[in-house]
Amino acid sequence: MKDRISKEDIVRLYNIEITFFDDLESSGLIETEVIDNTTYLHYDQLSAFERFTNWHYDLDVNMAGLEIIHRLLQQIEELKGVRLEVKDNG
């Protein structure tokens, strides 16, 4: 069962720069796995990768902007969780 895709395949299929993939990885926006000197992205990370790719290439959002947007969306999700807890306990 193949639950991952190689960095090389992603770069080719999505027609992106390899440096963009590397920047996503180094900033912690995506998590990869290295097996036999090949870098892989697990399929559960693919939707996040696609979202960042769309924001970057379609909306011209730079890496710093991607990091900020990602952090803000995480904070919104956390606040939604807190709101539900308060609502359930109230």
The first five atom37 places (N, CA, C, CB, O) and aatype in JSON, in Angstrom:
{
  "aatype": [12, 11, 3, 1, 9, 15, 11, 6, 3, 9, 19, 1, 10, 18, 2, 9, 6, 9, 16, 13, 13, 3, 3, 10, 6, 15, 15, 7, 10, 9, 6, 16, 6, 19, 9, 3, 2, 16, 16, 18, 10, 8, 18, 3, 5, 10, 15, 0, 13, 6, 1, 13, 16, 2, 17, 8, 18, 3, 10, 3, 19, 2, 12, 0, 7, 10, 6, 9, 9, 8, 1, 10, 10, 5, 5, 9, 6, 6, 10, 11, 7, 19, 1, 10, 6, 19, 11, 3, 2, 7],
  "atom_mask": [
    [1, 1, 1, 1, 1],
    [1, 1, 1, 1, 1],
    [1, 1, 1, 1, 1],
    [1, 1, 1, 1, 1],
    [1, 1, 1, 1, 1],
    [1, 1, 1, 1, 1],
    [1, 1, 1, 1, 1],
    [1, 1, 1, 1, 1],
    [1, 1, 1, 1, 1],
    [1, 1, 1, 1, 1],
    [1, 1, 1, 1, 1],
    [1, 1, 1, 1, 1],
    [1, 1, 1, 1, 1],
    [1, 1, 1, 1, 1],
    [1, 1, 1, 1, 1],
    [1, 1, 1, 1, 1],
    [1, 1, 1, 1, 1],
    [1, 1, 1, 1, 1],
    [1, 1, 1, 1, 1],
    [1, 1, 1, 1, 1],
    [1, 1, 1, 1, 1],
    [1, 1, 1, 1, 1],
    [1, 1, 1, 1, 1],
    [1, 1, 1, 1, 1],
    [1, 1, 1, 1, 1],
    [1, 1, 1, 1, 1],
    [1, 1, 1, 1, 1],
    [1, 1, 1, 0, 1],
    [1, 1, 1, 1, 1],
    [1, 1, 1, 1, 1],
    [1, 1, 1, 1, 1],
    [1, 1, 1, 1, 1],
    [1, 1, 1, 1, 1],
    [1, 1, 1, 1, 1],
    [1, 1, 1, 1, 1],
    [1, 1, 1, 1, 1],
    [1, 1, 1, 1, 1],
    [1, 1, 1, 1, 1],
    [1, 1, 1, 1, 1],
    [1, 1, 1, 1, 1],
    [1, 1, 1, 1, 1],
    [1, 1, 1, 1, 1],
    [1, 1, 1, 1, 1],
    [1, 1, 1, 1, 1],
    [1, 1, 1, 1, 1],
    [1, 1, 1, 1, 1],
    [1, 1, 1, 1, 1],
    [1, 1, 1, 1, 1],
    [1, 1, 1, 1, 1],
    [1, 1, 1, 1, 1],
    [1, 1, 1, 1, 1],
    [1, 1, 1, 1, 1],
    [1, 1, 1, 1, 1],
    [1, 1, 1, 1, 1],
    [1, 1, 1, 1, 1],
    [1, 1, 1, 1, 1],
    [1, 1, 1, 1, 1],
    [1, 1, 1, 1, 1],
    [1, 1, 1, 1, 1],
    [1, 1, 1, 1, 1],
    [1, 1, 1, 1, 1],
    [1, 1, 1, 1, 1],
    [1, 1, 1, 1, 1],
    [1, 1, 1, 1, 1],
    [1, 1, 1, 0, 1],
    [1, 1, 1, 1, 1],
    [1, 1, 1, 1, 1],
    [1, 1, 1, 1, 1],
    [1, 1, 1, 1, 1],
    [1, 1, 1, 1, 1],
    [1, 1, 1, 1, 1],
    [1, 1, 1, 1, 1],
    [1, 1, 1, 1, 1],
    [1, 1, 1, 1, 1],
    [1, 1, 1, 1, 1],
    [1, 1, 1, 1, 1],
    [1, 1, 1, 1, 1],
    [1, 1, 1, 1, 1],
    [1, 1, 1, 1, 1],
    [1, 1, 1, 1, 1],
    [1, 1, 1, 0, 1],
    [1, 1, 1, 1, 1],
    [1, 1, 1, 1, 1],
    [1, 1, 1, 1, 1],
    [1, 1, 1, 1, 1],
    [1, 1, 1, 1, 1],
    [1, 1, 1, 1, 1],
    [1, 1, 1, 1, 1],
    [1, 1, 1, 1, 1],
    [1, 1, 1, 0, 1]
  ],
  "atom_positions": [
    [[0.85, -1.19, 0.0], [0.0, 0.0, 0.0], [0.89, 1.24, 0.0], [-0.96, 0.0, 1.22], [1.78, 1.38, 0.84]],
    [[0.64, 2.11, -0.92], [1.44, 3.32, -1.05], [0.67, 4.48, -0.43], [1.79, 3.62, -2.54], [-0.35, 4.91, -0.96]],
    [[1.16, 4.98, 0.68], [0.48, 6.06, 1.38], [1.26, 7.36, 1.33], [0.23, 5.67, 2.82], [1.08, 8.25, 2.17]],
    [[2.13, 7.46, 0.34], [2.97, 8.65, 0.22], [3.34, 8.86, -1.25], [4.25, 8.52, 1.1], [3.21, 7.97, -2.08]],
    [[3.82, 10.07, -1.53], [4.25, 10.43, -2.87], [5.61, 11.12, -2.76], [3.21, 11.36, -3.57], [5.85, 11.88, -1.82]],
    [[6.48, 10.84, -3.7], [7.83, 11.4, -3.62], [7.83, 12.89, -3.98], [8.78, 10.64, -4.56], [6.96, 13.37, -4.71]],
    [[8.81, 13.58, -3.45], [8.97, 15.0, -3.74], [9.12, 15.23, -5.24], [10.19, 15.58, -2.99], [8.55, 16.17, -5.78]],
    [[9.87, 14.38, -5.9], [10.08, 14.52, -7.33], [8.77, 14.4, -8.11], [11.08, 13.48, -7.82], [8.53, 15.15, -9.05]],
    [[7.93, 13.45, -7.7], [6.63, 13.28, -8.37], [5.73, 14.49, -8.12], [5.93, 12.0, -7.88], [5.02, 14.93, -9.03]],
    [[5.75, 15.01, -6.92], [4.93, 16.19, -6.6], [5.36, 17.38, -7.44], [5.03, 16.53, -5.11], [4.53, 18.08, -8.02]],
    [[6.67, 17.6, -7.52], [7.18, 18.73, -8.29], [6.76, 18.6, -9.76], [8.73, 18.81, -8.17], [6.39, 19.58, -10.39]],
    [[6.84, 17.39, -10.28], [6.47, 17.16, -11.68], [4.96, 17.28, -11.89], [6.95, 15.78, -12.13], [4.52, 17.94, -12.82]],
    [[4.16, 16.64, -11.02], [2.71, 16.63, -11.2], [2.07, 18.0, -10.99], [2.1, 15.64, -10.26], [1.14, 18.37, -11.7]],
    [[2.57, 18.74, -10.01], [1.98, 20.04, -9.69], [2.68, 21.19, -10.41], [2.03, 20.28, -8.2], [2.27, 22.34, -10.31]],
    [[3.75, 20.86, -11.14], [4.5, 21.85, -11.91], [4.93, 23.03, -11.03], [3.65, 22.36, -13.08], [4.69, 24.19, -11.34]],
    [[5.59, 22.68, -9.92], [6.07, 23.69, -8.98], [7.59, 23.67, -8.93], [5.48, 23.47, -7.56], [8.22, 22.73, -9.41]],
    [[8.14, 24.7, -8.36], [9.59, 24.76, -8.16], [9.96, 23.88, -6.97], [10.07, 26.23, -7.94], [9.26, 23.86, -5.96]],
    [[11.06, 23.17, -7.1], [11.5, 22.3, -6.0], [11.84, 23.13, -4.77], [12.72, 21.46, -6.43], [11.71, 22.66, -3.64]],
    [[12.29, 24.36, -4.98], [12.62, 25.23, -3.85], [11.37, 25.58, -3.05], [13.31, 26.51, -4.33], [11.44, 25.76, -1.83]],
    [[10.21, 25.69, -3.73], [8.97, 25.96, -3.02], [8.64, 24.81, -2.08], [7.81, 26.2, -4.01], [8.29, 25.02, -0.92]],
    [[8.76, 23.58, -2.58], [8.53, 22.4, -1.74], [9.5, 22.41, -0.56], [8.69, 21.1, -2.56], [9.09, 22.19, 0.59]],
    [[10.77, 22.67, -0.83], [11.78, 22.7, 0.23], [11.48, 23.78, 1.26], [13.17, 22.92, -0.37], [11.69, 23.58, 2.46]],
    [[10.99, 24.93, 0.8], [10.64, 26.01, 1.72], [9.46, 25.63, 2.61], [10.3, 27.29, 0.93], [9.46, 25.93, 3.81]],
    [[8.46, 24.96, 2.03], [7.33, 24.49, 2.84], [7.81, 23.53, 3.92], [6.28, 23.81, 1.96], [7.38, 23.58, 5.07]],
    [[8.72, 22.65, 3.52], [9.24, 21.66, 4.45], [10.07, 22.32, 5.56], [10.09, 20.63, 3.71], [9.89, 22.02, 6.74]],
    [[10.97, 23.21, 5.18], [11.85, 23.82, 6.18], [11.1, 24.75, 7.12], [12.97, 24.59, 5.49], [11.53, 24.95, 8.26]],
    [[9.99, 25.31, 6.66], [9.21, 26.19, 7.53], [8.28, 25.4, 8.45], [8.4, 27.17, 6.7], [7.66, 25.97, 9.35]],
    [[8.17, 24.1, 8.22], [7.31, 23.27, 9.05], [5.86, 23.25, 8.6], [0.0, 0.0, 0.0], [5.01, 22.71, 9.31]],
    [[5.57, 23.81, 7.45], [4.2, 23.81, 6.96], [3.76, 22.44, 6.47], [4.04, 24.82, 5.85], [2.58, 22.1, 6.51]],
    [[4.72, 21.65, 6.0], [4.45, 20.26, 5.65], [5.51, 19.38, 6.31], [4.43, 20.05, 4.1], [6.63, 19.83, 6.56]],
    [[5.14, 18.16, 6.6], [6.06, 17.2, 7.19], [6.36, 16.12, 6.17], [5.48, 16.6, 8.51], [5.45, 15.6, 5.52]],
    [[7.62, 15.78, 6.04], [8.03, 14.78, 5.07], [8.75, 13.64, 5.77], [8.93, 15.41, 4.0], [9.05, 13.7, 6.96]],
    [[9.01, 12.62, 4.99], [9.73, 11.45, 5.49], [10.77, 11.08, 4.44], [8.76, 10.24, 5.79], [10.48, 11.08, 3.24]],
    [[11.98, 10.76, 4.88], [13.04, 10.37, 3.95], [13.27, 8.87, 4.1], [14.35, 11.17, 4.22], [13.53, 8.36, 5.19]],
    [[13.17, 8.17, 2.96], [13.42, 6.74, 2.9], [14.37, 6.49, 1.74], [12.08, 5.92, 2.74], [14.08, 6.84, 0.6]],
    [[15.5, 5.88, 2.03], [16.51, 5.58, 1.0], [16.85, 6.81, 0.17], [16.01, 4.46, 0.09], [16.88, 6.74, -1.06]],
    [[17.1, 7.92, 0.83], [17.5, 9.18, 0.19], [16.43, 9.79, -0.7], [18.73, 8.96, -0.62], [16.73, 10.66, -1.52]],
    [[15.2, 9.37, -0.55], [14.08, 9.95, -1.29], [13.13, 10.58, -0.28], [13.35, 8.89, -2.16], [12.75, 9.95, 0.7]],
    [[12.75, 11.82, -0.54], [11.84, 12.54, 0.34], [10.4, 12.28, -0.1], [12.15, 14.05, 0.34], [10.07, 12.39, -1.29]],
    [[9.56, 11.94, 0.87], [8.16, 11.64, 0.59], [7.25, 12.54, 1.4], [7.85, 10.17, 0.89], [7.58, 12.96, 2.51]],
    [[6.09, 12.82, 0.82], [5.02, 13.51, 1.51], [3.9, 12.5, 1.68], [4.54, 14.78, 0.72], [3.46, 11.87, 0.71]],
    [[3.42, 12.34, 2.91], [2.32, 11.41, 3.15], [1.04, 12.01, 2.61], [2.19, 11.09, 4.66], [0.85, 13.22, 2.62]],
    [[0.15, 11.14, 2.15], [-1.11, 11.6, 1.57], [-1.94, 12.43, 2.53], [-1.92, 10.43, 1.1], [-2.7, 13.29, 2.09]],
    [[-1.82, 12.2, 3.84], [-2.59, 13.0, 4.78], [-2.12, 14.46, 4.83], [-2.52, 12.39, 6.16], [-2.81, 15.32, 5.38]],
    [[-0.94, 14.73, 4.27], [-0.41, 16.1, 4.19], [-0.75, 16.76, 2.85], [1.11, 16.08, 4.39], [-0.51, 17.95, 2.66]],
    [[-1.3, 15.99, 1.93], [-1.49, 16.46, 0.56], [-2.48, 17.63, 0.47], [-1.97, 15.33, -0.3], [-2.25, 18.55, -0.3]],
    [[-3.55, 17.61, 1.24], [-4.51, 18.71, 1.16], [-3.88, 20.02, 1.64], [-5.77, 18.39, 2.0], [-4.13, 21.08, 1.05]],
    [[-3.08, 19.96, 2.69], [-2.38, 21.17, 3.16], [-1.39, 21.64, 2.09], [-1.63, 20.89, 4.5], [-1.3, 22.84, 1.81]],
    [[-0.65, 20.71, 1.5], [0.29, 21.06, 0.44], [-0.44, 21.76, -0.71], [1.02, 19.8, -0.07], [0.02, 22.79, -1.2]],
    [[-1.57, 21.19, -1.14], [-2.33, 21.79, -2.24], [-2.84, 23.18, -1.89], [-3.5, 20.89, -2.63], [-2.82, 24.08, -2.72]],
    [[-3.28, 23.34, -0.65], [-3.77, 24.65, -0.2], [-2.64, 25.68, -0.26], [-4.35, 24.55, 1.24], [-2.83, 26.78, -0.78]],
    [[-1.47, 25.33, 0.27], [-0.33, 26.26, 0.25], [0.1, 26.55, -1.19], [0.85, 25.68, 1.04], [0.44, 27.69, -1.52]],
    [[0.08, 25.53, -2.03], [0.48, 25.71, -3.43], [-0.48, 26.67, -4.13], [0.51, 24.35, -4.17], [-0.05, 27.55, -4.87]],
    [[-1.78, 26.49, -3.91], [-2.77, 27.38, -4.52], [-2.6, 28.82, -4.03], [-4.18, 26.9, -4.22], [-2.61, 29.76, -4.83]],
    [[-2.43, 28.99, -2.74], [-2.24, 30.34, -2.21], [-0.99, 30.99, -2.79], [-2.14, 30.3, -0.68], [-1.0, 32.17, -3.14]],
    [[0.07, 30.21, -2.9], [1.34, 30.77, -3.37], [1.29, 31.1, -4.86], [2.48, 29.78, -3.1], [1.62, 32.22, -5.26]],
    [[0.88, 30.15, -5.67], [0.93, 30.35, -7.12], [-0.28, 31.1, -7.68], [1.04, 29.01, -7.81], [-0.13, 31.88, -8.63]],
    [[-1.45, 30.9, -7.12], [-2.64, 31.57, -7.65], [-2.86, 32.96, -7.05], [-3.87, 30.72, -7.39], [-3.33, 33.86, -7.74]],
    [[-2.51, 33.12, -5.77], [-2.75, 34.38, -5.09], [-1.47, 35.17, -4.79], [-3.48, 34.13, -3.81], [-1.53, 36.24, -4.2]],
    [[-0.33, 34.63, -5.21], [0.97, 35.28, -4.99], [1.28, 35.55, -3.52], [1.03, 36.58, -5.75], [1.87, 36.58, -3.19]],
    [[0.89, 34.62, -2.65], [1.22, 34.75, -1.23], [2.63, 34.21, -1.02], [0.18, 33.98, -0.34], [2.92, 33.08, -1.42]],
    [[3.5, 35.01, -0.41], [4.87, 34.56, -0.19], [4.95, 33.62, 1.02], [5.8, 35.77, 0.01], [3.95, 33.4, 1.71]],
    [[6.12, 33.08, 1.27], [6.29, 32.08, 2.32], [5.91, 32.64, 3.7], [7.73, 31.57, 2.34], [5.25, 31.97, 4.48]],
    [[6.33, 33.87, 3.98], [5.98, 34.48, 5.27], [4.46, 34.6, 5.4], [6.64, 35.87, 5.42], [3.9, 34.38, 6.47]],
    [[3.8, 34.96, 4.31], [2.35, 35.07, 4.32], [1.69, 33.72, 4.55], [0.0, 0.0, 0.0], [0.7, 33.62, 5.27]],
    [[2.23, 32.67, 3.92], [1.7, 31.32, 4.12], [1.8, 30.91, 5.58], [2.45, 30.31, 3.24], [0.87, 30.34, 6.14]],
    [[2.93, 31.22, 6.2], [3.13, 30.87, 7.61], [2.13, 31.61, 8.5], [4.57, 31.18, 8.04], [1.57, 31.03, 9.43]],
    [[1.92, 32.88, 8.21], [1.0, 33.69, 9.02], [-0.44, 33.18, 8.85], [1.09, 35.18, 8.62], [-1.15, 33.01, 9.83]],
    [[-0.84, 32.96, 7.61], [-2.2, 32.47, 7.35], [-2.42, 31.13, 8.04], [-2.46, 32.34, 5.83], [-3.46, 30.89, 8.66]],
    [[-1.43, 30.25, 7.93], [-1.54, 28.93, 8.56], [-1.7, 29.05, 10.08], [-0.31, 28.06, 8.21], [-2.54, 28.39, 10.68]],
    [[-0.87, 29.9, 10.68], [-0.94, 30.09, 12.13], [-2.29, 30.68, 12.55], [0.2, 31.01, 12.6], [-2.87, 30.26, 13.55]],
    [[-2.79, 31.65, 11.79], [-4.08, 32.24, 12.12], [-5.22, 31.23, 11.99], [-4.35, 33.45, 11.22], [-6.13, 31.21, 12.82]],
    [[-5.17, 30.4, 10.96], [-6.21, 29.37, 10.8], [-6.15, 28.35, 11.93], [-6.05, 28.67, 9.45], [-7.19, 27.87, 12.39]],
    [[-4.94, 28.01, 12.37], [-4.81, 27.1, 13.52], [-5.42, 27.74, 14.77], [-3.33, 26.75, 13.78], [-6.12, 27.06, 15.53]],
    [[-5.17, 29.01, 14.98], [-5.72, 29.7, 16.15], [-7.25, 29.76, 16.08], [-5.14, 31.11, 16.25], [-7.91, 29.62, 17.11]],
    [[-7.8, 29.96, 14.9], [-9.25, 29.97, 14.74], [-9.83, 28.62, 15.12], [-9.65, 30.34, 13.29], [-10.83, 28.54, 15.82]],
    [[-9.2, 27.54, 14.66], [-9.68, 26.2, 14.98], [-9.6, 25.93, 16.49], [-8.85, 25.14, 14.22], [-10.51, 25.32, 17.06]],
    [[-8.53, 26.4, 17.13], [-8.41, 26.24, 18.57], [-9.51, 27.0, 19.29], [-7.02, 26.72, 19.06], [-10.1, 26.5, 20.25]],
    [[-9.78, 28.22, 18.84], [-10.84, 29.02, 19.46], [-12.21, 28.4, 19.26], [-10.83, 30.44, 18.91], [-13.06, 28.47, 20.14]],
    [[-12.43, 27.79, 18.11], [-13.69, 27.07, 17.88], [-13.85, 25.94, 18.89], [-13.76, 26.53, 16.44], [-14.94, 25.7, 19.41]],
    [[-12.75, 25.24, 19.15], [-12.79, 24.16, 20.13], [-13.09, 24.67, 21.51], [0.0, 0.0, 0.0], [-13.88, 24.06, 22.23]],
    [[-12.48, 25.77, 21.9], [-12.73, 26.37, 23.21], [-14.18, 26.83, 23.3], [-11.76, 27.56, 23.47], [-14.83, 26.64, 24.32]],
    [[-14.67, 27.42, 22.24], [-16.06, 27.91, 22.22], [-17.03, 26.75, 22.41], [-16.35, 28.64, 20.9], [-18.01, 26.88, 23.14]],
    [[-16.77, 25.64, 21.75], [-17.64, 24.47, 21.9], [-17.59, 23.92, 23.32], [-17.24, 23.38, 20.9], [-18.62, 23.51, 23.86]],
    [[-16.4, 23.92, 23.93], [-16.27, 23.46, 25.32], [-17.09, 24.34, 26.24], [-14.8, 23.45, 25.76], [-17.82, 23.84, 27.1]],
    [[-16.97, 25.64, 26.06], [-17.7, 26.58, 26.92], [-19.2, 26.42, 26.7], [-17.26, 28.05, 26.62], [-19.98, 26.44, 27.65]],
    [[-19.58, 26.25, 25.46], [-21.01, 26.09, 25.13], [-21.56, 24.8, 25.76], [-21.22, 26.06, 23.59], [-22.66, 24.8, 26.3]],
    [[-20.79, 23.72, 25.69], [-21.22, 22.44, 26.24], [-21.26, 22.46, 27.77], [-20.3, 21.34, 25.78], [-22.1, 21.79, 28.37]],
    [[-20.38, 23.22, 28.39], [-20.32, 23.27, 29.86], [-21.23, 24.36, 30.44], [-18.87, 23.51, 30.31], [-21.44, 24.43, 31.65]],
    [[-21.76, 25.19, 29.58], [-22.54, 26.32, 30.07], [-23.97, 26.11, 30.08], [0.0, 0.0, 0.0], [-24.72, 27.0, 30.48]]
  ]
}
